Amino acid sequence: MPNMHSEHQAKIESFYSQNKRMPTYSEMMGLFGFRSKNAVFKVVEKLIDAGLATKDHLGRLMPTQAFGEIPLLGSVTAGLPATVEEELLERVNLDDMLIEKKASTFMLEVDGDSMIDAHIEKGDMVLVERANTAKDGQIVIAEVDGEFTMKYFRKEGNKVWLEPANKKYQPIYPEHSLNINAVLKAVIRKY
């Protein structure tokens, strides 16, 4: 039998991700198909006891740091099929895992195939962090001679250039300027 508590939690998390706020008690009645607010109060109490929610000074429901985390269940072999033992190792908050500096992090949609050998394809979303310097070998968003592109940043002595991850494209050596705008942090692909 499914855990009703986690079902309610999933509905609240879904509401939160769509509306960027917690649902009101009336909205929760609708979400859970409850006839009374009393039943909603019980669910809210369980969420607060579990440390997933809290109340603000006006008594409104607020998410805690643990809210919206997804379980990390273990590892999977990428080679030959192996059984995956499902054990709850810990809970992972994707924001915390992927984003160190929220204010300087943004997403871009990938267009083109010049980074395909780095497993970055057209339509992927990349999470990048603003930066004006990079280390040799990092994937960067750079402005080279007035054009923006995503490539490997290469530096040897005083020489800098951008290198694609696709043999169809040539390295880009700046004629006038090469400025780093951001460094790649994560690639997100939806299936």
Secondary structure, DSSP 8 states (H G I E B T S, - for coil): ---HHHHHHHHHHHHHHHHSS---HHHHHHHHT-S-HHHHHHHHHHHHHTTSEEE-TTS-EEE-TTTT-EEE-----SSS---------EEE-HHHHH-S-GGGEEEEE--SSTTGGGT--TT-EEEEEE-S---TT-EEEEEETTEEEEEEEEEETTEEEEE-SSTTS--B--SS-EEEEEEEEEEE---
